[in-house]
Amino acid sequence: MKKVCVLVLAIVSFASCGPNGKWKKAAQNPNYIHRSVREVTDVMLHDIYSPPVASRIYAYITVAGYEAARNGDKHYISLAGQLNGLGQMPKPIPGKEYCYTLAASHAILVVGKILVMSEGRIESFHEQLMQEFKGTGMPDEVYQNSIEYGKLIADGILKWAGKDNYKQTRSLAKYDVQTDDATWKPTPPAYMKGVEPHWNDIRPFLLDSAQQFKPAKAVDFSSKPDSYFYKLALAVKDAGSHLTPEQTLIASYWDDNPFKVNTNGHTMFAIKKISPGGHWINIAGQACRKAKADYIRTAETYACLAAVIADSFINCWDEKYKSKVIRPETYINEYIDQSWMPLLQTPPFPEYTSGHSVVSNASAIVLSKTFGDNFAFTDSTETAFDLPARTFKSFKAAAAEASVSRFYGGIHYMPSIVNGITEGESIGRFGLSKLKTRK
């Protein structure tokens, strides 16, 4: 009996280390998912997408990745019927063998190519990645099955994306700058018009509506020195004029402003930076690597987070263009100090609420649920922009720092941050209550 058991073990061991087992181990590396998402991030960085538009792209590419990857484990279930408007996704054909990491990567990149401008950049990476999959020794039939399945998923996701009202918002009127003293005005140096004033028309992913988590009413405008609004603006000015080196670093680290413009004489040129949502997507990737998440859990993490981030922008932008609150830079220059400038360049949209506060705290809720409340990590996202990595004891701690960074940077009043935190946490908790990815 003992000899039989030894023989069986030897056969199993040989099979897992043989040609078939070897390619599977190589091809199921979650790094393929990470690299595919990162490639789309790099292209969005190059193309300079607004934070709301970037969040939409992240949601569709990562849901595509998850819907393909989840079939590698029968315990994972589809997001169809959970995400607004998402119908049943194509299923693998019984009896056929697939590499779901390949299918997921292919789906991410096919969707990404359609949703960005510089599709050629993604195409070059896509071809290279597919050759890497072939290089694992994967059988041709498995490769072809996986490519076909990934394409089916991508087609389904793109059909779903085409009905979210995005195309319709491209032809709507630009934001009409109002002349009254209380409302937002474009700021230097580029004086850009309001970005995405109709973003609340985009179909949410999980929320019932763009107004579902309406924040507390914005503080009433007043230019009187004894008013609350004046005091809030004065607090921004005073803080910005007495920043410590650490506060300056925090503000710069979380800047994440894709619209930053530098001037050289009469010439303006953009400085390309990652979006706030992209920063948290990157943090999710780092957390997955630290936790040694497999390819399915990695795809799951990206998709759940991206859907909540996208809804955070929809909810936040709804309030921004309803309250139209004036930015500190404009107010301070008009009523307090004509020469004052914030540390950070003011983004081109109304002030209330703080998008960083909403998105960061919604993200922290989702990632804390996934990895734990006390998951310590080092974020190296900004090293690409010559800023040192920062270590946090938890996602909540990182979100708190990201939120207050906007006060240090001189681009938000404190109520926008405080109320934005509450708004984001509410969206994050609601998203988790709606999402179910496992049986």
BELKACOR-V825948 format. One record per run of one state. SS is the DSSP state (h for helix, s for strand, l for the rest). FROM is the first residue (numbers start at 1). TO is the last residue. If there is no record, write none. Layout:
((SS:FROM:TO) (SS:FROM:TO))
//
This chain:
((l:1:1) (h:2:17) (l:18:18) (h:19:27) (l:28:30) (h:31:47) (l:48:50) (h:51:72) (l:73:75) (s:76:76) (l:77:79) (s:80:80) (l:81:82) (s:83:83) (l:84:99) (h:100:115) (l:116:118) (h:119:134) (l:135:139) (h:140:161) (l:162:165) (h:166:169) (l:170:182) (s:183:183) (l:184:198) (h:199:201) (l:202:227) (h:228:241) (l:242:244) (h:245:253) (l:254:260) (s:261:264) (l:265:266) (s:267:270) (l:271:275) (h:276:290) (l:291:294) (h:295:323) (l:324:324) (s:325:325) (l:326:327) (h:328:335) (l:336:354) (h:355:371) (l:372:376) (s:377:379) (l:380:380) (h:381:385) (l:386:389) (s:390:392) (l:393:394) (h:395:408) (l:409:413) (h:414:434) (l:435:437) (s:438:438) (l:439:439))
//
